[in-house]
Amino acid sequence: MAGAKRQNNSVVSAIVNSAKVESFDEDRVLIDRFLSGEAEAFERLYTRYYDKVFSVARGVLMDADEAADAVQEIFTLVYKNLGRFDNRARFSTWLFRIAVNRSIQQARANRHRSRQSPLNDAITQEADPVEVDSDPKVEAALAELSASDRAILSLFYWEELSLNEIAESMGCSPNAAKTRLYRARERFREKYDALEDRP
């Protein structure tokens, strides 16, 4: 009887320890350390997520220099507002929401002023080797889409987020994210096909 009880306690202990390992979240540890005054913890978050945030901003803005500027603004916003982050959410989801919103705002502001460099110049910059090798017609079709369409396509195809993660990042339901993604794909296909038909 005592042996069975010990065995049950061992099983329970193993399950609890396993759950602790699975629920470990390095982002939360870094956030807690930053909020306790450890500046290096924010630098680690910055380093950890810079490439992903840049990829989202680049996908929305279609310009490496503008994306780099947006990333600095995004991380400045995160730095200032990290104390208001809800620990029940995932940090990456919260960060992507800020990245998407800020990038879309900048893209809308950019519509009202002329571009400083042609799209082809931005494509050939070495910010992201994947984009350098991409099809110029894909880039041109993306450039004709709205910033919000580019954002959802970036999250799905480049960041490989699930529909649930996209919904959380864009502040909508999974069904709305699915609908938005479908429509963005259709609009992209129309733009791409129109480019294919041009001489």
PAVO-479635 format. One record per residue: x, y, z negated of N, C-alpha, C, CB in turn; residue in three letters; residue number from 1. Coordinates in pm, whole numbers, plus 32768, in hexadecimal, padded with zeros to 4 digits. Each point is the difference from the previous one (the first is absolute). Glycine has a CB too. Example, Ala and Ser with C-alpha at 12.3 -4.5 7.8 and 13.67 -1.06 7.14 Angstrom:
   n_u   n_v   n_w  ca_u  ca_v  ca_w   c_u   c_v   c_w  cb_u  cb_v  cb_w  residuo  num
  8527  7DC7  7CF4  7FA7  8077  8000  805A  8078  8000  7F43  7F8B  7F83      ALA    1
  809A  80DE  80C5  8052  8077  7FFA  7FB3  806D  7FB7  8076  7FC1  80D7      SER    2
END
This chain:
   n_u   n_v   n_w  ca_u  ca_v  ca_w   c_u   c_v   c_w  cb_u  cb_v  cb_w  residuo  num
  8053  7F86  8000  7FAD  807A  8000  8056  807E  8000  7F4C  7F83  7F86      MET    1
  8119  807E  801E  8059  8074  7FF8  8052  800D  8080  800C  7FE6  7F05      ALA    2
  8019  7FA6  8135  804C  8001  807E  7FAF  803B  8071  807E  7F39  7FB3      GLY    3
  7F02  80A3  8053  7FA7  8035  8069  7FEF  8095  7FEF  7F88  7F26  800E      ALA    4
  8070  8108  7F73  7FEF  808F  7FE6  807D  804D  802E  7F69  7FCC  7F3C      LYS    5
  810D  7FFA  80A4  807D  803F  802B  8009  8007  8098  8070  7FAD  7F30      ARG    6
  7F63  7FE6  8110  8003  7FFB  8092  7FA3  806A  803B  8035  7F09  7FF8      GLN    7
  7F53  8105  7FCD  7FA1  8067  802E  803B  808B  7FEE  7F40  7F69  7FC7      ASN    8
  8102  80AD  7FC5  803E  8083  7FE7  806C  801C  8067  7FCF  7FEA  7F0B      ASN    9
  807C  7FAE  811C  8069  8011  8064  7FC5  8026  8087  808F  7F5A  7F86      SER   10
  7F02  8065  809D  7FBD  801D  807E  7FCC  808F  8000  7FC0  7F0E  8019      VAL   11
  7FFE  8119  7F78  7FCB  8089  7FF5  8072  8064  8008  7F3F  7FAE  7F72      VAL   12
  812F  8036  8048  8073  8059  8001  8039  800E  808E  8033  7FBF  7F11      SER   13
  7FD5  7FD2  8136  8034  8003  808A  7FA6  8053  805A  8067  7F20  7FDE      ALA   14
  7F15  80D1  8012  7FA0  804C  8051  800D  8095  7FE4  7F62  7F3D  8001      ILE   15
  80A8  80E6  7F7E  800C  808E  7FD9  8081  803A  8038  7F7A  7FD5  7F2D      VAL   16
  80F5  7FE1  80C4  8080  8031  8035  7FFB  8010  8097  8077  7F93  7F43      ASN   17
  7F47  800F  8101  7FF3  8007  8091  7FB0  807C  8027  800C  7F05  8010      SER   18
  7F89  8115  7FA7  7FAC  8076  801D  8050  8080  7FEB  7F31  7F81  7FBC      ALA   19
  8126  8080  7FDD  8051  8078  7FE7  805F  8019  8074  7FEF  7FD8  7F0A      LYS   20
  804E  7FBC  812A  805D  800E  8071  7FB6  8033  807A  808E  7F46  7FA5      VAL   21
  7EFA  8081  8077  7FB3  8028  8076  7FD0  808F  7FF6  7FBB  7F15  801D      GLU   22
  8026  811A  7F68  7FC9  8085  7FF3  806D  806C  7FF2  7F36  7F99  7F96      SER   23
  814B  803E  8066  806C  8060  7FF6  7FFD  805D  8079  808C  7F5B  7F7C      PHE   24
  7F79  8125  806B  7FF9  8063  806B  8073  8062  7FEC  7F02  7FE8  8015      ASP   25
  8165  800B  803E  8076  8056  7FF1  7FDD  8093  8012  808E  7F44  8052      GLU   26
  7F11  80D9  8007  7FD8  808C  8015  7FCE  803D  7F7E  7FC5  7FCC  80EF      ASP   27
  7FE9  7FE9  7EC7  7FCA  8036  7F82  806E  8017  7F9A  7F29  7F8B  802B      ARG   28
  8139  801B  7FD2  8071  8010  7FA4  804B  8080  8023  8014  7F04  7FE4      VAL   29
  8006  8110  809D  8047  8079  802B  7FB0  807E  7FE2  8070  7F7A  80B4      LEU   30
  7F0D  8080  7F61  7FAB  8074  7FE3  8004  8020  7F6B  7F69  7FC5  80C1      ILE   31
  808A  7FD5  7EEB  8005  8016  7F6E  8087  803B  7FD7  7F61  7F40  7FDE      ASP   32
  810A  808E  805E  8085  8033  7FDE  800E  8092  802E  8060  7F17  8013      ARG   33
  7F6B  8109  8063  8006  808B  8030  7FB0  805C  7FA4  801A  7FAD  80ED      PHE   34
  7F6E  8027  7EEE  7FAC  8054  7FAA  803C  800F  7F74  7F38  7FB5  8082      LEU   35
  8123  7FF0  7F5A  8045  800B  7F7F  807D  8057  800B  7FA9  7F1E  7FC1      SER   36
  8070  8119  80B6  806E  805D  800F  8079  7FCC  804C  7FB3  8060  7F31      GLY   37
  8044  7F29  8108  8071  7FC6  8049  7FF5  8022  8094  8012  7F44  7F57      GLU   38
  8035  8123  80D4  7FF7  8033  808B  802A  7F97  8066  802B  80E6  7FAA      ALA   39
  8035  7EC4  8032  8031  7F9B  805E  7F92  7FA0  802B  80E2  8012  7F98      GLU   40
  7EBA  7FDB  8013  7F92  7FA4  8021  7FB4  8032  807B  7FEC  7FBE  7F0C      ALA   41
  8002  80C7  80FF  7FBB  8035  8076  8056  7FEF  807B  7F86  80A6  7F71      PHE   42
  80FC  7F6A  8081  805A  7FEB  8072  7FF4  7F72  8035  809E  80AC  7FA3      GLU   43
  7F50  7EF4  8004  7FF0  7F74  802B  7F7C  7FED  804B  808B  7FB5  7F3D      ARG   44
  7F0A  808B  8093  7F80  7FFA  8048  800F  803F  808A  7F81  8009  7F27      LEU   45
  80C3  8069  80DE  8017  8046  807E  804B  7FA7  8062  8004  80DD  7F87      TYR   46
  8069  7EE7  804C  8051  7FA9  8056  7FB0  7F86  802D  80CF  804E  7F89      THR   47
  7EE3  7F7E  801B  7FB4  7F86  801D  7F96  8017  806C  8027  7FB6  7F15      ARG   48
  7F9B  80C0  80EB  7F8F  8019  805A  801C  8062  8071  7F72  7FD0  7F40      TYR   49
  8105  8069  80C6  801B  8066  8065  7FE1  7FCE  808D  80B0  8060  7F6A      TYR   50
  7F86  7F2C  80BB  7FF0  7FCE  8089  7F6D  7FEA  8024  80E0  7F93  7FEE      ASP   51
  7ED3  8037  7FB4  7F73  7FE5  801B  7FB2  8083  8010  8010  7F28  7F7F      LYS   52
  800C  8139  802A  7FBB  8081  8009  8029  8047  8081  7FF8  8012  7F03      VAL   53
  8088  7FE7  8120  802E  803D  807E  7FB9  7FBF  8076  80E0  8033  7F99      PHE   54
  7F11  7F4A  8064  7FBE  7FB8  806E  7F6F  802E  8011  8095  7F3A  7FD7      SER   55
  7F25  80D7  7FB9  7F75  8030  8006  7FFD  808E  803A  7FC0  7F6F  7F39      VAL   56
  8096  80E8  8091  8002  808C  802F  8027  8008  8092  803A  804B  7F19      ALA   57
  8027  7F64  8110  802C  7FFF  808C  7F92  7FCE  805D  80EC  7FDB  7FB4      ARG   58
  7ECA  7FC1  801C  7F92  7FCB  804F  7F92  8065  8015  8036  7F20  7FAA      GLY   59
  7FB1  8133  7FF1  7F97  8066  800A  8031  8079  804E  7F9F  7FB2  7F27      VAL   60
  80DB  807B  80BC  8030  807F  8036  8047  7FF3  8087  8016  804C  7F18      LEU   61
  8018  7F3A  810B  8041  7FE7  8081  807E  8053  8013  7F21  7FCA  805E      MET   62
  811F  805C  7F35  807A  8051  8009  8054  7FE2  7F84  7F8A  80B7  8088      ASP   63
  80F3  7F20  7F8E  8056  7FD6  7F91  8021  8074  7FA2  8060  7F4F  8094      ALA   64
  7FBC  8127  7FA2  8021  8073  7FAB  7F89  802A  7FAA  80A7  804C  80AB      ASP   65
  7EE4  7FBA  7F93  7F88  8024  7FB4  7FE1  7F97  7F97  7FA7  807B  80C8      GLU   66
  806F  7F06  7F5B  7FE8  7F94  7FA1  805F  800D  7F89  7FB3  7F69  80BB      ALA   67
  80CB  80B6  7F5E  8061  8012  7F93  7FD5  8072  7FA4  80B8  7FA9  8095      ALA   68
  7F18  80C6  7FA6  7FCE  8070  7FAE  7F88  7FD4  7FAE  8053  80A4  80AB      ASP   69
  7F52  7F12  7F95  7F87  7FD2  7FBB  8024  7FA4  7F8B  7F7E  8012  80D6      ALA   70
  80E5  7F98  7F3E  8029  7FA3  7F95  802F  804E  7F86  8041  7F52  80AC      VAL   71
  800B  8118  7F6A  802E  8051  7F8E  7F8A  803D  7FB7  80D7  8031  8079      GLN   72
  7EC7  8001  7FD1  7F89  8039  7FC0  7FB0  7F96  7FB7  7FF8  80B0  80B2      GLU   73
  7FFE  7EDA  7F8B  7FB4  7F92  7FC2  803E  7FD9  7F7B  7FBD  7FAC  80E3      ILE   74
  80C7  8043  7F1B  8042  7FD8  7F83  8000  8071  7F99  808F  7F62  8082      PHE   75
  7F6E  811C  7FAC  7FF2  8070  7FA3  7F78  7FFA  7FBD  809B  808D  808D      THR   76
  7EFC  7F56  7FC2  7F79  7FF2  7FC8  7FFA  7F8D  7F9C  7F9F  805E  80D3      LEU   77
  80A0  7F32  7F51  8002  7F8C  7FA7  8047  8023  7F7D  7FFF  7F64  80C7      VAL   78
  8074  80E0  7F45  804F  8027  7F8B  7FAC  8056  7FA0  80D3  7FF8  808B      TYR   79
  7EE5  8069  7FAF  7FB1  805D  7FAE  7F86  7FBD  7FC2  804D  80B9  8092      LYS   80
  7F7C  7EE1  7FB3  7F80  7FC6  7FD5  800B  7F73  7FC6  7F97  808A  80AC      ASN   81
  80E2  7F45  7F40  800F  7F76  7FD1  7FC2  7FEB  7F77  80D1  7FF1  8084      LEU   82
  7F2A  8077  7F2C  7FC0  7FF6  7F7C  7F6B  7FE6  8009  80AD  8099  7FA8      GLY   83
  7F17  7F86  80C9  7F6F  7FEA  8013  7FE2  7F7C  8046  7FE2  80F6  800A      ARG   84
  8087  7EBE  8017  7FEC  7F7F  8042  7FB5  7FA0  7FA4  80D3  8024  8086      PHE   85
  7EC6  7F9A  7FB0  7FB0  7FA0  7FB6  8046  7F78  8004  7F29  807E  8036      ASP   86
  8107  7F54  7F58  804C  7F82  7FFA  7FB1  7F86  8028  8083  8066  7F4E      ASN   87
  7EF9  7FA6  80BC  7FB0  7F8C  802B  800D  7FE9  8096  7F5F  802B  7F44      ARG   88
  80CD  803C  8104  8012  7FF5  8092  808F  7FD7  801E  7F4E  80AF  8029      ALA   89
  80CA  7F29  8053  8089  7FE3  802C  8042  8082  802B  7FC0  7F15  8049      ARG   90
  80BC  80FE  7F8E  8047  807A  8023  800B  8010  8097  8081  7FF1  7F2A      PHE   91
  7F9D  7FA1  811C  8012  8009  8092  7F81  8031  8045  80A8  7F46  7FF4      SER   92
  7EE4  808E  7FDA  7F81  802C  803B  7FED  8096  7FEB  7F9C  7F1C  7FD7      THR   93
  807F  8112  7FB0  7FF4  808E  7FDF  8061  8052  8056  7FBB  7FC6  7F14      TRP   94
  80BF  8009  80F8  8065  8044  8050  7FD8  8007  8094  80B0  7FB3  7F5E      LEU   95
  7F1E  7FDD  80D9  7FD5  8000  808C  7F8D  8061  8016  804A  7F12  8015      PHE   96
  7F5C  80F9  7F8A  7F90  805E  8010  8035  808F  800B  7F68  7F66  7F7F      ARG   97
  80F8  80BD  802A  803C  8085  8006  8048  8013  8085  801A  8003  7F04      ILE   98
  8030  7F96  8126  804C  8009  807E  7FA3  8014  8078  80B2  7F6C  7F9C      ALA   99
  7EE3  8047  8069  7FA0  800C  806F  7FBF  8089  8000  7FD5  7F08  7FF7      VAL  100
  7FF9  8124  7F95  7FBA  8081  7FF9  805C  8074  8024  7F6A  7FA1  7F50      ASN  101
  810F  805D  8079  805D  806E  801C  802B  8001  8092  8051  7FF5  7F14      ARG  102
  7FC6  7F96  8125  8029  7FF7  808C  7F90  802F  805D  8099  7F42  7FC6      SER  103
  7EEB  8098  801B  7F8F  802B  8052  7FEF  8098  7FF6  7F8E  7F21  7FDD      ILE  104
  8081  8117  7FAA  7FF7  8092  7FF0  8069  8046  8055  7FA8  7FE1  7F16      GLN  105
  80D2  7FEA  80E6  806C  803E  804F  7FE5  7FF3  8095  80A2  7FCF  7F47      GLN  106
  7F2B  7FBD  80E3  7FE2  7FEC  808F  7F96  8063  802E  803C  7F0C  7FED      ALA  107
  7F60  810B  7FC0  7F96  8061  8025  8037  808C  8007  7F55  7F6F  7F92      ARG  108
  8104  80B4  8012  803E  8085  8003  8056  8010  807D  7FFF  8008  7F03      ALA  109
  8043  7F8C  8125  8059  8005  8074  7FB5  8013  8083  809D  7F6E  7F85      ASN  110
  7EE4  806A  807D  7FB1  800E  807B  7FF5  8091  802A  7F80  7F35  7FC3      ARG  111
  808A  8125  7FDB  7FEB  808E  801C  8080  804A  8025  7F40  7FF9  7F65      HIS  112
  812F  7FBE  809D  807D  8040  802D  8045  7FA5  8063  8019  807C  7F24      ARG  113
  8037  7FBE  812E  8040  7FB1  806A  8069  7FA4  7FC5  7FD6  80B9  80A6      SER  114
  803D  7ED5  7F9B  8065  7FA1  7FD6  808A  8037  8021  7F60  7F40  8021      ARG  115
  8101  80AC  7F86  8086  8034  8017  8050  7FA7  805F  7FFA  8066  7F1E      GLN  116
  7FE4  7F19  80E6  8048  7FA7  805B  7F9D  7FA4  8043  80D0  800A  7F72      SER  117
  7F4A  7FCF  810A  7FA6  7FA5  8044  7FFF  7F78  7FBA  8028  8079  80D9      PRO  118
  7F6C  7F3B  7F3F  7FF0  7F7D  7FC1  8076  7FA6  8020  7F08  8018  800F      LEU  119
  812A  7FEB  806C  8070  7FA9  8026  807B  801A  7FAA  7FA7  7FF9  80E8      ASN  120
  8072  8085  7EF0  8071  801F  7FAA  7FF0  7FBD  7F78  8021  80DA  8077      ASP  121
  7F66  7F29  7F55  7FE6  7FC2  7F7E  8010  7F69  8007  7F63  80BA  7FC7      ALA  122
  8076  7F0A  80AA  8009  7F6F  800E  8092  7FD3  7FFF  7F29  7FFF  8084      ILE  123
  812F  804F  7FB8  808A  7FD4  800D  8054  8018  7F83  7FEC  802C  80F2      THR  124
  7FDD  8017  7EA8  804B  8012  7F86  8012  7F7B  7FBA  7FA9  80EA  7FE8      GLN  125
  80C1  7F0B  7FC7  8023  7F80  7FC6  7FBF  7FE9  7F79  80D6  800C  8079      GLU  126
  7EBB  8032  7F68  7FC2  7FF1  7F7D  7FCE  7F74  7FE8  7FC0  80ED  8008      ALA  127
  800D  7ED2  805F  7FCA  7F79  7FEF  801D  7FAF  807C  7F4B  8055  7F67      ASP  128
  810E  7F48  808F  8027  7FB5  8078  7F8D  7FBB  8045  80D9  7FE1  7F98      PRO  129
  7EBE  7FFA  801D  7F8E  7FBE  803E  7FBC  805E  8063  7FDF  7F73  7F32      VAL  130
  8018  810E  80A7  7FBC  805F  8055  8053  8025  807B  7F8B  8059  7F36      GLU  131
  80F9  7FA4  80BD  8054  8021  8073  7FE8  7F9F  8072  80AC  8060  7F65      VAL  132
  7F40  7F20  8079  7FEC  7F9A  8066  7F70  7FF6  8030  80BD  7F85  7F9A      ASP  133
  7EEA  80CB  8030  7F73  7FF0  8021  7FDF  8036  808B  7FCB  8010  7F0D      SER  134
  7FC3  7FC6  8124  7FCF  8026  8084  7FD7  8094  7FFE  7FB2  7F11  802D      ASP  135
  8087  8142  802B  7FDB  808F  8002  7F6A  8015  8015  80E4  8033  8058      PRO  136
  7EDA  7F70  7FF0  7F6F  8010  8014  7FB4  7FE9  7F7E  801A  7FB5  80EE      LYS  137
  8019  7FF2  7EBE  7FC2  7FEB  7F7D  800C  8082  7FAF  8038  7F07  8004      VAL  138
  8041  8133  7FFB  8015  807D  7FB8  7FA6  806F  8036  80EE  7FBC  7FD3      GLU  139
  7F08  804C  80B2  7FAD  8069  803D  7F6D  7FEC  7FDF  80A7  8015  80BA      ALA  140
  7F2B  7F6E  7F47  7F73  7FE3  7FDE  7FE6  8023  7F6D  7FF8  7F49  80AE      ALA  141
  8065  8093  7EFB  7FF1  8021  7F72  7FFB  8097  7FEC  8077  7F2D  7FC1      LEU  142
  7FDA  811B  808A  8005  8092  7FF3  7F7B  8041  8023  80F2  7FF8  8036      ALA  143
  7EBE  7FC6  801C  7F7E  8038  8027  7F91  7FE0  7F9D  8048  7FEC  80EC      GLU  144
  7FD5  7FBE  7EB2  7F9B  7FDD  7F9B  7FFD  8068  7F92  8020  7F0D  8033      LEU  145
  7F76  80F0  7F7D  7FF9  8058  7F8B  8062  7FCE  7F97  7F0C  8038  802F      SER  146
  8119  8021  7F75  805D  7FDB  7F95  7FC8  7F8F  7FAB  8057  80EB  7FFD      ALA  147
  7F27  7F16  7FE8  7FC6  7F96  7FAC  8002  7F79  8048  7F6F  80AC  7F90      SER  148
  807E  7F54  80F5  800B  7F83  804C  808F  7FCB  7FF9  7F46  804A  809A      ASP  149
  811C  8010  7F77  808C  7FD4  7FF9  8021  7FCC  7F74  803D  80A8  80B1      ARG  150
  7F88  7F97  7EE9  801B  7FD5  7F76  7FD2  7F71  7FEA  7FE8  80EC  7FB2      ALA  151
  7F9E  7EF4  8076  7FCE  7F79  7FE6  8049  7F98  8054  7F20  8061  7FC8      ILE  152
  8105  7FC2  80B3  804E  7FA3  8052  808B  7FEB  7FC4  7F81  804B  80CD      LEU  153
  80BB  801F  7EFE  8083  7FF4  7FC0  7FFA  7FA5  7F87  803A  80E4  8050      SER  154
  7F61  7F2F  7F5D  7FF4  7FAD  7F87  7FEA  7F6D  8023  7FA2  80C5  7F85      LEU  155
  8010  7F22  80E4  7FE0  7F76  8023  8073  7FBB  804B  7F0F  8040  800A      PHE  156
  8128  8005  805A  8063  7FBF  8055  8090  800F  7FCE  7F67  8028  80BD      TYR  157
  80BD  804E  7F11  808B  8014  7FD6  8016  7FD8  7F6F  8013  80B8  80A4      TRP  158
  7F8E  7F6C  7F06  800F  7FDD  7F72  7FC2  7F79  7FE0  7FFE  80F2  7FC8      GLU  159
  7FB5  7ED7  8097  7FC1  7F7D  7FF2  7FAD  7FF4  7F81  80BD  7FA0  8080      GLU  160
  7EF7  80CA  7F61  7FA6  7FFC  7F8D  7F81  7FB5  8026  805D  80DB  7FAA      LEU  161
  7F67  7EE6  7FF2  7F7F  7FBE  8016  7F93  806B  8009  804D  7F2E  7F84      SER  162
  7F3D  80AA  80A9  7F90  8060  8006  7FDE  8036  7F76  7FA6  7F87  80C9      LEU  163
  8063  8024  7ED0  7FE5  8030  7F78  8066  8069  7FD5  7F9B  7F21  7FC7      ASN  164
  80E4  80C7  8059  8068  8060  7FDD  7FF1  8082  804E  809A  7F42  7FCB      GLU  165
  7F40  80B2  80B4  7FE8  8079  8051  7F8B  804E  7FC7  805A  7F8D  80CE      ILE  166
  7F3C  802C  7F0C  7F8B  8042  7FC5  8027  804F  7F84  7F6C  7F49  805A      ALA  167
  80E5  8079  7F4F  802C  8045  7F86  8058  8078  8023  7FF3  7F27  7F81      GLU  168
  8064  80C8  80E1  805B  806C  8025  7FB8  8075  8043  80B3  7F56  801A      SER  169
  7EDF  808D  802B  7FB9  8069  8047  7F82  802E  7FB6  8058  7FA2  80D6      MET  170
  7F8E  8022  7EB6  7F8F  802B  7FAF  7F7A  7FE0  803E  808E  80B2  7FA9      GLY  171
  7F65  7ED4  808F  7F81  7FD6  803B  7FE8  7F6D  7FDF  8017  80AB  80BC      CYS  172
  7F77  7F20  7F6B  7FE1  7F74  7FE7  8048  7FA8  8066  7F20  803F  7F9E      SER  173
  80F4  7F3F  8043  803D  7FA6  8062  7FB2  7FFB  8084  805A  7F79  7F42      PRO  174
  7F21  808B  80B6  7FAF  7FFF  807B  8018  807E  8053  7F53  7F76  7F8B      ASN  175
  80B8  80FC  8030  801C  807E  8047  808B  7FFA  803F  7F69  8080  7F61      ALA  176
  80F8  7F47  8056  8088  7FF3  8036  7FFF  7FA8  807C  8061  801E  7F1A      ALA  177
  7F52  7F75  80E0  7FF6  7FA4  8073  7FC5  8048  8079  7FE6  7F3D  7F63      LYS  178
  7FB1  8111  8085  7FC0  804B  806C  805F  8069  8039  7F21  7FDA  7F94      THR  179
  8123  806F  8014  805F  8067  802D  8071  7FC2  8052  7FC9  808B  7F36      ARG  180
  8069  7F02  809B  806C  7FBD  8048  7FD1  7FD4  808A  8062  7FB4  7F26      LEU  181
  7F27  8013  80E0  7FC8  7FD3  8081  7FF5  8076  8060  7F81  7F48  7F8C      TYR  182
  8048  8127  8043  7FED  8076  8057  8086  803C  802B  7F27  802E  7F8D      ARG  183
  8139  7FD4  8015  8085  8035  8022  8042  7FAA  806C  8018  805D  7F17      ALA  184
  7FD8  7F1F  80DD  8037  7FA5  8066  7FC1  801A  8088  8029  7F53  7F4F      ARG  185
  7F52  80BE  80B0  7FB8  8018  807E  802D  8083  8040  7F3B  7F80  7FA8      GLU  186
  80D3  80E8  8006  802B  8081  8036  8090  7FF5  8035  7F67  807A  7F5E      ARG  187
  80ED  7F3C  8058  8088  7FED  8030  7FFF  7FB7  8086  8054  7FFA  7F12      PHE  188
  7F5C  7F9C  80F9  7FFA  7FB2  807C  7FD4  8059  8075  7FCC  7F30  7F7C      ARG  189
  7FD1  8125  806B  7FD1  805B  806A  8070  805E  802E  7F16  7FF6  7FA0      GLU  190
  8132  8043  7FFE  806C  805D  8023  8070  7FB6  804A  7FC9  808E  7F36      LYS  191
  8056  7EFB  809A  806C  7FB2  803D  7FDB  7FD8  808F  8044  7FAC  7F1D      TYR  192
  7F3E  8024  80F5  7FD3  7FD7  8085  8000  8077  8060  7F73  7F4C  7F98      ASP  193
  8068  8129  8035  8000  8078  8056  808F  801F  802E  7F34  805B  7F87      ALA  194
  812D  7F91  801F  808C  8017  8027  802E  7F99  8067  802D  8063  7F1E      LEU  195
  7FA5  7F21  80D3  8024  7F96  805D  7FCC  8020  808E  7FFB  7F5A  7F41      GLU  196
  7F8E  80E8  80C5  7FC2  801E  8080  8041  8078  8046  7F2C  7FA4  7FA6      ASP  197
  8125  80A9  800F  803F  8075  803E  8074  7FD3  805A  7FBF  8090  7F38      ARG  198
  8055  7FB7  8135  806D  7FD9  805D  8089  8015  7FC0  7F6F  803D  80C4      PRO  199
END
